[in-house]
Structures are given as structure tokens and as C-alpha cells.
């Protein structure tokens, strides 16, 4: 929810309007590194974010960027004001003077319209945070250049404020990224090809006109770097380490095929157990939203069993199960929770369903681990059809876990707080 407070975040003062400088300011109004782009980028990232803490960060800074947009717009409008009535001032930018009546619009300093193409949104939180750090760095440089081209003291004060807030935002994004505990080169979920990520391709040769030679530094030597000549210039006289081209060998290594089959049989038994447990969990749920979620997941589980059967068919193996003791324990734990809830009829409905959700999420996390392991093995063995089948089931399990999270948050908001204990004072 947005609310307009009729006060600028920073009071703007312009002593000497300069229409040409007003045109420069539009870069931070409707440009690629401007405030509108930042506000939209962070806000949309926030709407996509499943991490409630970092979602709050993105929405807070996105909202502040809208306040900055208001400051920049006001500042630009005050500098452009003479172009409404002064011919010489209007000549500084006919597009603004003639088409826009001397006012601002969503254009950059070159007259190019703002576009959502400016936004960097991937849906991967760590990747988006890195984009945001870079965006704040670019915006800081733009403000720095604007300050250097400005002679008006009041304008420089406002720009100094805006530039400094870019550093504050960069600091917040950097710390948020660090708090995720992900290695800096851990991007996404698929591991890079072993060896290939450590090879530096030297794709330039000889000396330059001024005697330049191939530069060496920590970016291509030391640690685990392998300095490799470009294949275009490798010869028998100048051999170089070969380029790693394959992500994995095509043949079965150390019994991976047998391990994949064991994983699939374990998953098949786990899913069959759930087809019996989910109807009971749906019956025990006290809130309709949770009951419907269990019923939907039952249908998904039945489809997941069919996919596992198809995996066995494609491998030419019998679709038989292997007792999954882990799932047996989780199902038994869920049964205990349902029995406890039933015995304690006075138990708060929200608390009872939250306990049920906890049991269900432990099941989901177990399945997510199982499907991830099976999919990775199938990928290593290049069973592309199995990867597709297992990835679909994995996505359903991850989505189910997120839906359970959403229901849990709703139930927490309606759960009653315990009544305060009355204390008596003895005379």
C-alpha cells in the first residue's frame, strides 16, 4: 500500500534555473540508471521474493526510490520552468518545450522513452541482489557527474543527498547478499563443469604496437587457474592444456545407474505411502484452505507415481518399490500429531493446523531432497527424458512447500495470543 505524504523526502531549492541542466537531470528521472527504473526493479523483485525478510528490504528500498523520483522530478521541473515562456531557454530542448510544455516526462536526457527493458529481474534472489548492487553503483556515478556539471548550490545539496542514499542502498544489498551465506561463485543450482571453470583462455597473441604482451595477474594465474592458449593457435610445437569440453562422461561411472534405480524405488515407496496419508491429513485439517491444499497435493502425488513408473519403463526396469524408512518415520510422526490434535479438542484450530503443516513440510523437504538427488543422477547419466519427469515432480514438491508456508503465515496472523496472567497483590 502506498500513501502520498505531501512533503518531499529532501527539500529542494533552486536559486538559478538552468534548462540545459534540467535536461541532464532527466537521466535520473527516466533513464536506465534512474530512480523510476530502480523503484520498479526492486519492487518487482520484492513481489517475486519468497524470503519474507529480504522481500521487506526490497520493498522498503523500492518505495524510497519512488520518493527519490519525486525529488528528481521536482528538481528537474524547477530547472526546466523557463523553457515554458522563454524562447532561448526553450531552444535548449525543443522536445521538452514544444511537446511537453516545459515539463518533465518519462524520457532520459537524450529524449528516449523509459522502458521496462531497463529492469534486471531474474527471480533468483542472490543474482537480483548483485544486479541491484551494480545498479546503485551506476546511479552513484551518474549523480557524481551531475554534481560536477552543476553550479547551483541548492541543487548540489539535493544531488549530494541522493548520491549518498545510493551508497546506503548498496551497503544494505551487499550485507543482505552476504547474509545468505552463498559462495560468491555459487550461481543457480546446476554445478559448473569440473575443470572448465578454472581455465583461462588466452585468445590474443603476439605483441601490440607499443610492445604490449599477454597480461598475467590473479585473474589468470595462481590458485587453481590453468592458463590455456586459444585452440586457434595451439600447435604440436606449442602444446597447451586441452580445453575441458564435456560436463560428464557418457558411460556409467562407479555404479551410478544402480544408485539411480535405488533412488527411484525409494521415491516410489515414499509416494505410495503418501497416497494413504494425505487423505487422513486432509480430514484432520480444520481450515478449508489447508484441507484443499492436501487434496490438491494428493492428485499431484498420484501423477508423480505415474511419472516414476514411466522412469522405470524408460530404463527397462520393473517398477517395484524399496521400503522407504525415512518416509515411514515421517508419516508415523504426522499420525501422532493428528491423534494429539483429536484428543485435545479444545486446542486452538490455528495451532492444530500449524502442527499439521510442520509435519507436512518435513515430508516435502524429504521428497525435495529425494527428487533432487535422483534428478542429478539422471542428468549425470544423460537420461534427459528422466530429468524432465523428475524436474516436474520436484517443482511440484517445491511449490507445495511454498503454499504450506503461505497458509502457515495466514494461520499465525489469526492465532490468538495467550491471555495475560492476572496477578493479585496481597495486603
C-alpha positions in Angstrom: 0.0 0.0 0.0 1.4 3.4 -1.0 0.5 6.7 0.7 1.4 10.1 -0.6 2.8 12.3 2.1 2.7 15.9 0.8 6.3 16.6 1.7 9.5 15.9 -0.2 12.0 13.4 1.3 14.6 16.2 0.8 13.6 19.8 0.5 14.6 21.1 -3.0 15.9 24.6 -3.6 17.0 26.1 -7.0 18.4 29.6 -7.0 19.4 29.8 -10.7 17.2 27.6 -13.0 19.2 26.1 -15.9 17.1 24.4 -18.6 20.1 22.6 -20.1 21.0 21.1 -16.7 17.3 20.3 -16.2 17.6 18.2 -19.4 20.6 16.4 -17.8 18.6 15.7 -14.7 16.1 13.7 -16.8 18.7 10.9 -16.9 17.9 10.2 -13.3 14.2 10.5 -13.9 13.5 8.3 -16.9 16.9 6.9 -17.7 18.3 3.4 -17.5 20.0 4.1 -14.1 17.4 6.5 -12.9 15.0 6.4 -9.9 12.0 5.0 -11.7 14.0 2.1 -13.0 15.3 1.4 -9.5 11.9 1.7 -7.9 10.3 -0.7 -10.4 13.2 -3.2 -10.4 13.3 -3.5 -6.6 9.6 -3.6 -6.2 9.0 -6.3 -8.8 11.9 -8.3 -7.3 10.2 -7.9 -3.9 6.9 -9.2 -5.2 8.6 -12.3 -6.6 10.6 -12.8 -3.4 9.7 -15.8 -1.2 12.1 -14.7 1.5 9.9 -12.5 3.7 12.9 -10.7 5.4 14.6 -9.8 2.2 11.3 -9.1 0.5 10.8 -6.4 3.1 14.3 -4.9 2.2 13.4 -4.8 -1.5 10.0 -3.2 -1.0 11.4 -0.7 1.5 14.2 0.5 -0.8 11.9 0.3 -3.9 9.4 2.6 -2.1 12.2 5.0 -1.1 13.3 5.1 -4.8 9.8 6.5 -5.6 10.4 9.2 -3.1 13.7 9.9 -4.9 11.9 10.1 -8.2 9.7 12.8 -6.7 12.7 14.8 -5.6 14.5 14.4 -9.0 11.2 15.3 -10.8 10.7 18.4 -8.7 14.3 19.5 -9.2 14.2 18.9 -13.0 10.9 20.8 -13.2 12.3 23.8 -11.4 15.3 23.9 -13.8 13.1 23.5 -16.9 10.5 26.1 -15.9 12.0 28.9 -18.0 11.5 26.8 -21.2 7.7 27.4 -20.8 7.9 31.0 -21.7 11.5 31.9 -22.8 12.5 31.3 -26.4 16.2 31.0 -25.7 15.6 28.6 -22.8 13.2 26.5 -25.0 15.9 26.1 -27.6 17.9 24.1 -25.1 15.5 21.2 -25.6 12.6 21.7 -28.1 11.2 18.3 -27.3 10.5 19.4 -23.7 9.5 22.9 -24.6 7.2 22.2 -27.6 5.8 18.7 -26.9 5.9 18.7 -23.1 5.1 22.3 -22.4 8.3 22.8 -20.5 7.6 20.0 -18.1 9.1 16.6 -17.3 8.2 13.3 -18.8 9.5 9.7 -18.7 12.4 10.3 -21.0 16.1 10.3 -20.5 18.4 13.2 -21.3 18.5 12.1 -24.9 14.8 12.1 -25.3 14.5 8.3 -25.3 11.3 7.0 -23.6 11.6 5.0 -20.4 11.2 1.2 -20.9 10.9 -1.9 -18.7 13.8 -3.3 -20.7 15.9 -1.3 -18.2 14.9 -3.7 -15.4 17.1 -6.6 -14.3 14.8 -9.3 -12.7 15.8 -13.0 -12.7 13.7 -14.4 -9.9 16.9 -15.7 -8.2 17.4 -13.6 -5.1 21.2 -13.7 -5.0 21.5 -12.8 -8.7 19.0 -10.0 -8.3 20.8 -8.6 -5.3 24.1 -8.5 -7.3 22.2 -6.6 -10.1 21.0 -4.1 -7.5 24.4 -3.5 -6.1 25.6 -2.8 -9.7 22.6 -0.5 -10.3 23.3 1.5 -7.2 27.0 1.9 -8.3 25.9 3.1 -11.7 23.4 5.6 -10.2 26.1 6.9 -7.8 28.4 7.7 -10.8 25.6 9.5 -12.6 24.8 11.7 -9.6 28.5 12.4 -9.2 28.8 13.6 -12.8 25.6 15.7 -12.4 27.2 17.4 -9.3 30.3 18.1 -11.3 28.3 19.9 -14.0 26.2 21.9 -11.6 26.8 25.4 -10.3 23.6 25.9 -8.2 24.2 25.3 -4.5 20.7 24.2 -3.6 20.7 21.7 -6.5 24.1 20.3 -5.4 22.8 19.7 -1.9 19.8 17.6 -3.2 22.1 15.7 -5.5 24.6 15.0 -2.7 21.7 13.6 -0.6 20.5 11.4 -3.5 24.0 10.2 -4.3 24.7 9.3 -0.6 21.5 7.3 -0.4 22.7 5.2 -3.3 25.7 4.1 -1.2 23.3 3.3 1.7 21.3 1.1 -0.5 24.4 -0.6 -2.0 25.5 -1.3 1.6 22.2 -2.8 2.5 22.1 -5.0 -0.6 25.7 -6.2 -0.1 25.0 -7.2 3.5 21.8 -8.9 2.6 23.7 -10.9 -0.1 26.4 -11.8 2.4 23.8 -12.9 5.0 22.5 -15.5 2.6 25.8 -17.4 3.1 26.2 -18.4 -0.5 29.7 -18.6 -2.0 30.2 -15.7 -4.5 30.5 -18.1 -7.5 27.6 -20.3 -6.5 25.0 -19.1 -9.0 21.8 -21.1 -9.6 21.6 -24.9 -8.8 23.5 -26.7 -11.6 27.2 -27.2 -10.9 29.7 -26.0 -13.4 31.8 -28.4 -15.5 34.7 -29.6 -13.3 38.0 -28.1 -14.6 36.4 -25.8 -17.2 35.6 -23.1 -14.6 39.3 -22.9 -13.7 40.6 -22.5 -17.3 41.6 -19.1 -18.6 41.5 -18.9 -22.4 44.3 -16.7 -23.8 42.7 -15.6 -27.0 45.2 -12.9 -28.0 48.6 -13.4 -29.5 51.9 -11.7 -30.2 52.9 -8.1 -29.2 51.0 -4.9 -29.7 52.2 -1.8 -31.5 53.6 -0.5 -28.2 55.1 -3.8 -27.1 52.1 -5.0 -25.1 52.3 -8.7 -24.1 49.8 -11.1 -22.6 49.0 -9.7 -19.2 49.2 -12.0 -16.2 47.6 -11.4 -12.9 45.5 -13.0 -10.2 42.7 -13.2 -12.7 44.5 -15.8 -14.8 47.4 -17.2 -12.7 48.0 -18.7 -9.3 45.5 -20.5 -7.1 43.7 -23.1 -9.3 43.9 -21.3 -12.7 45.1 -23.1 -15.8 46.4 -20.7 -18.4 45.3 -22.2 -21.8 46.2 -21.0 -25.3 43.3 -20.5 -27.7 42.6 -23.6 -29.8 43.1 -21.4 -32.9 46.8 -21.0 -32.2 47.7 -24.3 -30.5 50.2 -26.4 -32.5 52.2 -29.6 -31.9 55.2 -27.4 -31.2 53.3 -25.3 -28.6 51.1 -27.8 -26.8 48.7 -26.4 -24.1 46.4 -28.0 -21.6 43.4 -29.3 -23.5 40.1 -27.5 -23.1 37.6 -29.3 -20.9 34.5 -29.7 -23.2 32.5 -32.5 -21.6 30.4 -31.9 -18.4 30.4 -35.6 -17.6 31.4 -39.0 -19.2 28.7 -40.6 -21.2 29.1 -44.0 -19.6 28.0 -45.3 -16.2 30.6 -44.4 -13.6 31.0 -46.4 -10.3 27.5 -47.8 -10.4 25.6 -44.6 -10.8 22.9 -46.3 -12.8 22.2 -48.8 -9.9 22.2 -45.9 -7.5 19.6 -44.0 -9.6 17.4 -47.1 -9.7 17.6 -47.4 -5.9 16.6 -43.7 -5.5 13.6 -44.2 -7.8 12.4 -47.2 -5.9 12.8 -45.4 -2.6 10.8 -42.4 -4.0 8.1 -44.8 -5.4 7.5 -46.3 -2.0 7.5 -42.9 -0.4 4.9 -41.6 -2.8 2.7 -44.6 -2.3 2.8 -44.1 1.4 1.6 -40.5 0.9 -1.4 -41.5 -1.1 -2.6 -43.2 2.1 -1.5 -40.4 4.5 -2.7 -37.3 2.6 -6.5 -38.2 2.8 -6.1 -38.5 6.6 -4.3 -35.2 6.8 -7.0 -33.5 4.7 -9.6 -35.0 7.1 -7.7 -33.7 10.1 -7.3 -30.2 8.8 -9.5 -27.7 10.5 -9.2 -24.8 8.0 -10.6 -25.2 4.4 -7.6 -23.7 2.8 -5.3 -26.4 4.3 -7.7 -29.2 3.6 -7.9 -28.1 -0.1 -4.1 -27.9 -0.3 -3.8 -31.6 0.9 -6.4 -32.7 -1.6 -4.6 -31.0 -4.5 -1.3 -32.5 -3.5 -2.9 -35.9 -3.3 -3.8 -35.6 -7.0 -0.2 -34.4 -7.7 1.2 -37.4 -5.8 -0.8 -39.8 -7.9 0.6 -38.1 -11.0 4.2 -38.3 -9.6 3.7 -42.1 -9.1 2.9 -42.4 -12.8 6.0 -40.4 -13.7 8.1 -42.7 -11.6 6.6 -45.7 -13.4 7.5 -44.1 -16.7 11.1 -43.6 -15.5 11.3 -47.3 -14.8 9.8 -48.1 -18.3 12.4 -45.9 -20.0 15.2 -47.6 -18.0 13.8 -51.0 -18.9 13.4 -51.9 -15.2 10.5 -53.2 -13.2 8.7 -50.5 -11.2 9.0 -52.1 -7.8 9.5 -50.3 -4.5 12.2 -50.3 -1.9 11.0 -49.7 1.7 11.5 -46.1 2.4 12.1 -46.0 6.2 12.6 -42.2 6.2 9.1 -41.6 4.9 7.7 -44.3 7.2 9.0 -42.3 10.2 7.7 -39.0 8.9 4.2 -40.5 8.2 4.2 -42.0 11.7 5.1 -38.7 13.2 2.3 -37.0 11.3 -0.1 -39.6 12.6 0.9 -38.9 16.2 0.2 -35.2 15.6 -3.2 -35.9 14.2 -4.0 -38.1 17.2 -2.9 -35.5 19.7 -5.0 -32.8 18.0 -8.0 -35.1 18.1 -7.5 -35.8 21.8 -7.3 -32.2 22.6 -10.5 -30.9 21.1 -10.1 -27.6 23.0 -6.8 -27.0 21.2 -6.8 -23.8 19.1 -7.7 -24.5 15.5 -4.8 -22.5 14.1 -2.3 -24.2 16.5 -3.6 -27.6 15.5 -3.2 -26.9 11.8 0.2 -25.3 12.2 1.4 -28.5 13.8 0.0 -30.4 10.9 1.7 -28.1 8.5 5.0 -28.7 10.3 4.6 -32.4 9.7 3.7 -31.9 6.1 6.7 -29.7 5.4 9.1 -32.2 6.9 7.6 -34.6 4.3 8.0 -32.1 1.5 11.6 -31.4 2.4 12.4 -35.1 2.4 10.8 -35.5 -1.0 12.6 -32.5 -2.4 15.9 -34.0 -1.3 15.0 -37.3 -2.9 13.9 -35.9 -6.2 16.9 -33.5 -6.4 19.3 -36.5 -5.9 17.5 -38.6 -8.5 17.4 -35.8 -11.0 21.1 -35.0 -10.6 22.0 -38.7 -11.1 19.8 -38.8 -14.2 21.5 -35.7 -15.5 24.9 -37.1 -14.9 24.0 -40.3 -16.8 22.3 -38.1 -19.6 18.9 -39.6 -19.2 17.3 -36.4 -20.5 13.7 -37.8 -20.5 14.1 -38.8 -16.8 15.5 -35.3 -16.0 12.3 -33.7 -17.4 10.0 -36.1 -15.5 11.8 -35.8 -12.2 12.2 -32.0 -12.5 8.4 -31.7 -12.9 7.8 -33.6 -9.7 10.5 -31.7 -7.9 8.9 -28.4 -9.0 5.5 -29.6 -7.6 7.1 -30.5 -4.3 8.8 -27.1 -4.0 5.6 -25.3 -4.9 3.7 -27.4 -2.3 6.2 -26.4 0.3 5.8 -22.7 -0.6 2.0 -23.0 -0.4 2.2 -24.5 3.0 4.4 -21.6 4.0 1.7 -19.2 2.9 -1.0 -21.0 4.7 1.1 -21.1 7.9 1.6 -17.3 7.7 -2.1 -16.8 7.4 -2.8 -19.1 10.4 -0.2 -17.3 12.5 -1.9 -14.0 11.9 -5.3 -15.3 13.2 -3.9 -17.4 16.1 -5.0 -15.9 19.4 -2.3 -14.6 21.8 -2.4 -16.2 25.3 -4.4 -14.2 27.8 -2.3 -12.2 30.3 -2.0 -13.8 33.7 -3.7 -11.8 36.3 -1.6 -11.1 39.4 -3.0 -10.3 42.8 -1.3 -8.2 45.3 -1.5 -9.4 48.9 -2.0 -6.7 51.5 
